[in-house]
Amino acid sequence: MIFCVFDSINHVRRFSDWKKVFALVRRHLSPGGCFILDINTQRKLERLIAGAPWLHRFGKNLLIMDVTALPNRRSNWNIKVFEHVAGSRYVLHEEDIVEVSFPLRQIVAAWRTYYVKVRVIDPDRNRPTAKSERVFLWATTHDHQSSLCSERVKQGYTCCRPFSQCSVKRSASLVSTWRNLLPIAFPYDVCHAPYGYPIGGGLWVNDQTSGKEPWR
């Protein structure tokens, strides 16, 4: 099984590079292997762009996230963290993260070039619609074990061991960097793992056990 989660693929800015990722994953999958990824849809990015900046206080620190539009339907996630130092003194940590999404039909069509069976799952409704904001794409090289893999995706598990151990696990530690804000996974008794933002010498953690981001 190969998985790409926490909308990491949305940070790849050109669709030609998305297709390169799909092809490379296909080359590394064993027969009957399964590829799972989740994406932020164009609708979600548009909603975040239209919405007000998101503010979150944690301890004496403050996080502000503002999503704005860029050309070619890209979005810029401006993240500011004001780390409290002492008294009225704060240290500003700031980063700009670009995300882009593409029409779901275009993505699925590209997947069908490489995989035998493809399925799109919206964890918030029975089937994906124009209102879908976060979807899982699941594909396999053969039909072998496909029903179990699909069921795990439907339940929201995005970080799994082999199929026989897929229901519950203690997640391995995933290393990330502040620059691309990839998830930091801590030991947890479900397949979803919390993620965090390094802040100076500390860490702001968002526990996504509901599968929803805090600003949704």
C-alpha positions as CSV (number, residue, x, y, z in Angstrom):
1,M,0.0,0.0,0.0
2,I,1.2,3.5,-0.8
3,F,-0.6,6.5,0.6
4,C,-0.3,10.3,0.2
5,V,-2.4,12.1,2.8
6,F,-3.2,15.4,4.4
7,D,-3.7,17.0,0.9
8,S,0.1,16.8,0.3
9,I,-0.6,16.4,-3.5
10,N,-2.2,19.8,-3.5
11,H,1.2,21.3,-3.0
12,V,2.3,20.0,-6.4
13,R,1.5,23.0,-8.6
14,R,1.4,21.5,-12.2
15,F,-1.0,18.7,-13.2
16,S,1.7,17.3,-15.4
17,D,3.6,16.7,-12.2
18,W,0.6,15.1,-10.6
19,K,0.5,12.6,-13.5
20,K,4.2,11.9,-12.9
21,V,3.4,11.1,-9.3
22,F,0.6,8.7,-10.3
23,A,2.9,6.9,-12.8
24,L,5.8,6.6,-10.3
25,V,3.5,5.2,-7.6
26,R,2.2,2.6,-10.2
27,R,5.7,1.5,-10.9
28,H,6.4,0.8,-7.2
29,L,3.1,-1.0,-6.3
30,S,3.2,-4.7,-6.0
31,P,0.5,-6.8,-7.8
32,G,-2.8,-6.2,-6.0
33,G,-1.3,-3.1,-4.4
34,C,-3.4,-0.1,-3.4
35,F,-2.8,3.6,-3.7
36,I,-4.7,6.1,-1.6
37,L,-4.5,9.8,-1.5
38,D,-6.7,12.7,-0.3
39,I,-7.2,16.1,-1.9
40,N,-8.7,19.4,-1.2
41,T,-11.1,20.1,-4.1
42,Q,-11.4,23.3,-6.1
43,R,-14.6,24.0,-4.2
44,K,-12.9,23.9,-0.8
45,L,-10.1,26.2,-1.9
46,E,-12.6,28.6,-3.3
47,R,-14.5,28.6,0.0
48,L,-11.4,29.2,2.0
49,I,-10.4,32.1,-0.3
50,A,-13.8,33.7,0.1
51,G,-13.9,33.3,3.8
52,A,-12.4,35.4,6.5
53,P,-8.9,34.7,8.0
54,W,-8.9,32.0,10.6
55,L,-7.6,32.9,14.1
56,H,-6.6,30.4,16.8
57,R,-5.2,31.2,20.3
58,F,-3.2,28.6,22.1
59,G,-1.7,29.5,25.4
60,K,-0.2,33.0,25.0
61,N,0.5,32.4,21.3
62,L,-1.6,33.3,18.3
63,L,-2.0,31.7,14.9
64,I,-3.6,33.5,11.9
65,M,-4.2,31.7,8.6
66,D,-5.4,33.7,5.6
67,V,-6.1,31.9,2.3
68,T,-6.1,34.2,-0.8
69,A,-6.3,33.7,-4.6
70,L,-3.4,33.3,-7.0
71,P,-3.4,33.1,-10.8
72,N,-4.5,29.9,-12.4
73,R,-6.9,28.9,-9.6
74,R,-4.0,28.5,-7.1
75,S,-4.4,29.5,-3.5
76,N,-1.9,31.0,-1.1
77,W,-2.1,30.0,2.6
78,N,-0.4,32.7,4.6
79,I,0.3,31.4,8.1
80,K,1.5,33.7,10.8
81,V,2.3,32.5,14.3
82,F,3.0,35.0,17.0
83,E,5.0,33.2,19.6
84,H,4.9,34.8,23.1
85,V,8.3,35.4,24.5
86,A,7.9,37.5,27.6
87,G,5.6,40.4,28.7
88,S,4.4,42.1,25.6
89,R,7.1,40.7,23.4
90,Y,6.2,38.3,20.5
91,V,8.2,36.6,17.8
92,L,6.6,36.4,14.4
93,H,6.9,33.1,12.4
94,E,5.5,33.5,8.9
95,E,5.2,31.1,5.9
96,D,3.3,31.2,2.5
97,I,2.1,27.8,1.3
98,V,0.7,27.4,-2.2
99,E,-2.0,24.8,-2.9
100,V,-3.8,24.0,-6.2
101,S,-6.5,21.6,-7.2
102,F,-7.9,20.4,-10.5
103,P,-11.3,19.1,-11.7
104,L,-12.1,15.7,-10.2
105,R,-12.9,14.3,-13.6
106,Q,-9.5,15.3,-14.9
107,I,-7.8,13.6,-11.9
108,V,-9.8,10.4,-12.3
109,A,-9.2,10.2,-16.0
110,A,-5.4,10.4,-15.3
111,W,-5.7,7.7,-12.7
112,R,-7.5,5.4,-15.2
113,T,-4.4,5.5,-17.4
114,Y,-2.4,3.7,-14.7
115,Y,-4.8,1.7,-12.5
116,V,-7.2,-1.2,-13.1
117,K,-9.9,0.1,-10.6
118,V,-10.4,3.6,-9.4
119,R,-12.9,4.9,-6.8
120,V,-13.6,8.3,-5.3
121,I,-14.9,8.6,-1.8
122,D,-16.3,11.6,0.0
123,P,-16.2,10.8,3.8
124,D,-18.9,13.4,4.4
125,R,-21.6,12.0,2.1
126,N,-22.7,8.9,0.3
127,R,-21.1,9.8,-3.0
128,P,-18.9,12.7,-4.3
129,T,-20.8,15.7,-5.6
130,A,-20.1,19.2,-6.7
131,K,-20.2,20.2,-3.0
132,S,-17.4,17.8,-2.0
133,E,-14.5,19.6,-0.3
134,R,-12.2,16.7,0.7
135,V,-12.2,13.4,-1.2
136,F,-10.2,10.2,-1.0
137,L,-9.0,8.6,-4.3
138,W,-8.4,4.9,-4.1
139,A,-6.9,2.8,-6.9
140,T,-5.5,-0.7,-7.2
141,T,-3.5,-2.6,-9.8
142,H,-5.9,-5.6,-9.5
143,D,-9.2,-6.3,-7.9
144,H,-7.5,-8.5,-5.2
145,Q,-8.3,-7.2,-1.7
146,S,-9.9,-4.1,-3.2
147,S,-13.1,-4.2,-1.1
148,L,-11.2,-4.2,2.2
149,C,-9.0,-1.3,1.0
150,S,-12.0,0.7,-0.1
151,E,-13.8,0.1,3.1
152,R,-10.9,1.4,5.2
153,V,-10.9,4.6,3.1
154,K,-14.6,5.0,3.5
155,Q,-14.1,4.8,7.3
156,G,-11.5,7.6,7.1
157,Y,-8.4,5.6,7.8
158,T,-5.5,7.3,5.9
159,C,-2.4,5.8,7.5
160,C,-2.6,2.0,7.6
161,R,-0.5,-1.1,7.9
162,P,-1.0,-4.1,5.6
163,F,-4.6,-5.1,5.0
164,S,-4.6,-7.7,7.7
165,Q,-3.7,-5.1,10.3
166,C,-5.6,-2.2,8.8
167,S,-8.3,-1.6,11.5
168,V,-6.2,-0.2,14.3
169,K,-2.6,0.6,14.7
170,R,-0.1,2.7,16.5
171,S,1.2,5.1,13.9
172,A,4.9,5.4,13.2
173,S,6.5,8.8,13.7
174,L,6.5,10.8,10.5
175,V,9.1,13.5,10.1
176,S,8.0,16.8,8.6
177,T,9.5,20.3,8.0
178,W,8.0,23.6,8.9
179,R,8.4,24.8,5.3
180,N,5.9,22.4,3.7
181,L,3.7,21.8,6.8
182,L,3.5,18.1,6.1
183,P,1.9,16.1,8.9
184,I,3.7,15.2,12.1
185,A,2.3,11.9,13.4
186,F,2.5,10.9,17.0
187,P,1.7,7.5,18.5
188,Y,-2.1,7.2,18.5
189,D,-4.6,4.3,18.6
190,V,-6.3,5.1,15.4
191,C,-5.1,5.4,11.8
192,H,-5.7,9.2,11.8
193,A,-2.8,11.0,13.4
194,P,-2.6,14.5,14.8
195,Y,-0.4,17.0,13.0
196,G,1.5,20.0,14.4
197,Y,3.2,23.2,13.5
198,P,6.7,23.8,15.0
199,I,6.7,27.2,16.8
200,G,10.1,28.3,18.1
201,G,10.9,25.7,20.7
202,G,7.3,24.4,21.0
203,L,4.6,22.8,18.8
204,W,1.0,23.6,18.1
205,V,-0.9,20.4,17.6
206,N,-4.2,19.8,15.8
207,D,-5.8,16.5,16.6
208,Q,-7.8,15.5,13.5
209,T,-9.6,12.5,15.0
210,S,-12.9,13.8,13.5
211,G,-11.2,14.0,10.1
212,K,-12.0,17.8,9.9
213,E,-9.7,20.7,9.9
214,P,-10.3,23.2,12.8
215,W,-11.5,25.9,10.4
216,R,-14.2,23.8,8.8
